[in-house]
Amino acid sequence: MEKSLDDFFEKVITVKWGPGKRSVDIIDQTLLPGTIKRIQVSTKEEIWEAIKKLRVRGAPAIGVCAAYGMAELAAKFDTENYPDFYHQFMEVKNYLATSRPTAVNLFWALNRMEDTLKANSTKTTAQIKDLLYAEAEKIREEDIQISRSIGEIGFGLLKDLKKDGEPIGIETHCNAGTLATAKYGTATAPMYIALEHGWAPEDMHVYCDETRPLLQGARLTSFELSRAGITTTCQCDNMASLLMKSGKIRIIFVGCDRVAANGDAANKIGTSGLAIIARHYGIPFYVCAPSSTIDMKTKTGEGIPIEMRDPEEIKSMWYKEPMVPAEVDTSFNPAFDVTDHSLITGIITEKGLCRAPYEDAFRKLGIQ
């Protein structure tokens, strides 16, 4: 546990500039929780690999990393000719966009950087480089405020459940914490905001699904929450039903990587099963989604691409020896599933809490 919440946030800054803004400095999340190591990525290949291999992960953090990467890579373009600069920019942008197919924040951030470039086509390339740096920093600062706003709304839901002397049982899946964003997280933001409002860490008890096969709940969420002083329990994914039946869970917060116009939400594999169980036991299930993850062009979850991952994540990644016989197929390894909107109690955006019908709710908040 850190001495203060500020100390905790300072030690787990997910994405920041490297020296002289010539690289992107990230926590290598593949090494957590055993090793806290920062690495610097400065080439397009290194940035692509960091996103693809989940050294940096979580939709908002991926967006920040991509924006920072575009700024520092563009700064190295050796040309004063705008068409040539734009051509080089688009080559890098299109390359980085191939790193992860589902997280819409990746494309959203890259498009914002391109929009900045196109809006300033009459300026010198030196001026454009400065503007790209400024836009990348703006994306990061906006993400902090977005997470805080989501946290405040979620904290309001927690206050409604609070009873004197009784901790609120909260369940979450995967990692939608500060490690997945610039600060606060999305699904963890209500807990961190509760601490900022003076709640004691023992006022909450968070149950983290381990989240197979990459164990982001076990390795990342339980790591960060316990370091922040919050009472934390980690359980296997297949224990969720018994846990909810026990009466220990009062509310569920999860993050997401993309939300369709009808409210279907893509999140880490296992989320939809959790929502189905929560519906059975009558436990409110909230998706915490920055408005940038809401894809109004995708009408339903059927249109959200599902990334398929390396079979070795199931077979051998976490073991000294493979735990699945060599002749057994492990190729079905989806990174995400889609939770049907009918199972979601509400979607918390920085603009407000949305309830079904979701497309109408999104449009009322100005999300187009």
N, C-alpha and C positions, 0 to 999 in steps of 0.2 A: 504493500500500500504506500502511495506517495504521501508526502507531508500535506499537500493541498491539491485541489482539483486543477489549479493552474500549473503546478509542478507536473502533474500527470499529463496534461495536454501538451506541455512543452516537450516532454520526452517521447511522445508518440506522434509528432507531426508527420503526417503521411507523405506529403509532397512539399518540397520547398526548393528554392534555387540552390544550385551549387555555387562554388566560388566564382565571382565575376559574372554570374548568370550565363556561364558557358556550358552548363550541364544541368540536369535535373536530379535532385537529391531525394531519394526515396528510402523508406524502410523496406528491406527485403522480407516480405511477409511469408515467404516460403520457409524461412528459418525460425519463425516464432512458434512456440513461446520460449524455446530453449536458448536462442541467440537473438539479441537485439542488435542488428547490424544495418547501418546505412550504406547504400551504394550510390554511386553517381553514374548516370547514363547520359551519353552525349551524342551518340550517332543514331541515325534513324533505325538501324538494326538493333541497337541496344534498347532503345525505347520500345520498339515493336516487341522484342523478346520479353521485356519486363512486363508488358501488358498481357501478352499471350500466355506466359508462364506463371501469371498471377503473383509476380513479385509486387506489383501494385494491382489492387483489385477493389471491387465495389464501384458501382456505376458513377457516382460523383467523383471519386478519386481518380478513376480512369479518365474522366473528362478533364480534370485539372491537369493531370500528367500529360495528356495529349496536347492541351493548350500550351503548357510550359514548353513541351518538346517542340511544337511548331515555332514558337517564338525564338528559342535558342538555335534551332536549326536554320531558320530563315536569317538569323543574324550572321550566319557564316556564308551566305550566298555572296559570291564575289562578282557583282554586276550592278551597274547603275541604270540599266535598261529595264523599264517596267515590264514589258511583255516577257522578257527573259526571266525576270524575277518571278512573275506570275507562273510561268511554265515550271520552274523549279519548285515553287511552292506547291503546286497541284500534284506534282510527282510524289513529293513527300507526304502530302495529305492523303492521297489515294492509297499509298503504301501503308500508312499507319491505320487507316480505316479497315484494313484486312485482318487486324490482330484479333478482334473479338466481334462476332456478328450480332449478338443479342443486346448488349448494353447500349441503349439509344443515346446516352450521354456522350459516348465517344464521338458519334457522328454530329451530335448537337454542338459540342465544343469545337470540333474541327470546322464545322460550317460557320460558326461565329468568327473564328479566326480568318476564314476566307472572306466573310462579309466585311471584316475590318480592312482587309487588303483591297478589296474591290471599291470600297467607299472612299479610299484615299489614293486612287490611281494617279491623281495629278501631283501628288507629293513626291519628293525624292525618295529613293530606296532607303536612305539613312533615316529619314523621318518615319517611313513605314515600319522599319525595324523597331523603332522606339514605340510606335503605336501598337505593334503586335505584343511587345512585352507588357505594355499597359493593359491591353485587353486580357491577356492571360492572367495577370494579377487581379483584374476585375472579376474574372470568372471564379477565381479562388475565394475572393472576399465575399462575393455573392453567395457562394456555396455555404460559407460559414453562417451568413444571415439566414439562408434558407433552412439549414439544419436547426438553427436556434428557433425559428418560427414554428417549424414542425414540432420541436420539443415543447414549446409553450402550449400548443394545442393538445399534445399528448399528455402533458402535465395536468391540464385541466381535467382530462378523463381520469387520471390517477387520483386527483383530489376528490372526485366524486365517489371513489371506492375506499378512501381512507377511513379506518376506524382506529380510535385511540388504542395504542398498545399492541396493535396487530399488524405485522408487516404485510404488504400487498404482494401476492404471488404473481409474477410476470413471466411469461414464456416468450422466447424468441428463437429464431431459426437462422442458421448461417451467421454471417457477420455483416450487420448494417450499422456498425459502430463508427467511432472516430477513425478507426483504421480504414474505413471504406469511404471516408469523406475528408474534407479539409479540417473539420472540427465537429464535435458533438455526435456525429452520425445521424441516421434517420430513425431507425427503430430503437436505438439506445438514447436518443436525444431526450425523451421524456424523463429518463432516469437522471441524466446529468443535469438537466434543468431543475429537477426536484432538489438536487444537492445545492445548486446555486440559490434556490429559494429557501434554503435553511433546513431542509429535511435531513435527518440523520441517515447514514448509510443503512442502518438496520431497519429503517422504515420500509425497505423494499427487499424482496428476495427474488432474484432473477434466476430462472431455470433455462439453461442454454442447451438446446439440442446440439449434439456433437456435429451433425451434418455430414454424413457420408457422401462421397468417398474422400473428399478433401479436408474434412474435419475443421472447417472454418469456425464452427461454433465452439468446438473444444479448444482449438489452438489460439483463436483470435478473440472471440467474444468473451469467453471466460477469463482469458488473460487480461483484457483491458478493463473489464468490470471489476475484477478482484483487485487489480492495481489501483483502481479508483476508490476502493474501500467498500464497494457494494457487496452485500452477501450474495454469493453466487454458487449455484449447483450446476454441474454438467451431467447430463444423462444421455444415454444412447437414443437415437431417433425412434427406435421401435418401443420405447418406454413411454411415449407421449400419451397414449390412451390411458394407461393405468395412472399416470401422473395426473391427468385431468380428472379422472374418475375419483381420485383421492380428495378432491376439493381444494387442492393447494393453489390452483391457478385461477386468478380472477380476471386476467386480461392477457391478450396476446398481441405483440407488436412485431411485424416483420417488415423488411425492406422490399425493394423490387428493382428490377433492371429495365422493365418496360411495361407500361400500362396501355391497353387498347382503349379506343373511344368508349366502348361499352363497360369498361371497368375490369375486364379480364386482366390479371396481373401476372407477368412472368417473373419468377424469383427462383432462387436456388432449388435444385431438385429436392423434393420432399415437402415443399411448402403447401402444395395443394392437398396432400394427404393430411397434413396438420390441420388445415382449414376444415376438411371433412369431419375429422374427429371433434374439432371445436364446435362445429354446428351440432353434432350429436349430443354434446354435453352442455350446450347452451352458453358457451364462453365467447365473449365478444372478440372478434378477430379483425385487427386493424392493419392496413397496409400503409406504410409511411413512404410517400412518393414525392420527391421534388417535381414541380410542374414540368421541368425539362424532360422527365422520363415518361410523360404522358404523350402518346403518339396518336393524335387525332386522325391521322391518315390511315392508321390500321384500325379497322372497324371492330374486329373481335380478336380474341387470342389465337384463333386459327391462323391469322396472318403473321404471327410473331415467329421468326426463325429460331429454332432450338439448336444451340451449339452442341456438337458431339465431341467428347473429350478422348484423350489417350486411354486405351484399355488398361494400360499399366497402372493407372490411378486406382483401379479396383484390384488388380492382380498382385502387384508387387511393391507399389510405391512406399508403403509404410512398414514393410516387413523386411527382415534380414534375408528371408527366403520367400519365394512366391507362395501365396496362400491359396491359389487356385491352380489345379492341375493344368499342365501346359496345353493339353488337348482340348480344354474347355474354352468355349467362346466367351469373351468379356467385351465384345465390341459395342454392346448397347450401354453407353455411358453418357447419357444426356446431362448437360450442366444445369438445365432449368426445367421446370414444369410450369404450367399455366393454371393459376387458381381462378375458377369460374367466379364471375362477379356476384353470383347469387350467394356465394359463401362468405362474402366480405361484408363485415358490419359497416365499415367506413374506410375511406381513403383520405389520409391526412396529407395535404399539401401545405406549402408555405403560405398559400393564399387563403386557406380555410379547410374545414372538414367537409368532405363530400360524401353524400349518401345516395343510394339508388333513387331514380335512374341516373347513372353516372355521367352519361354524355351530356345531359341537361345540366347537371351540377357543374361539370367542367366548364361548359360554355358560360354559365352564370358568373364564374370566377374569371372570365376573360381568357380561358385557355382555348386556343384555336388549333 
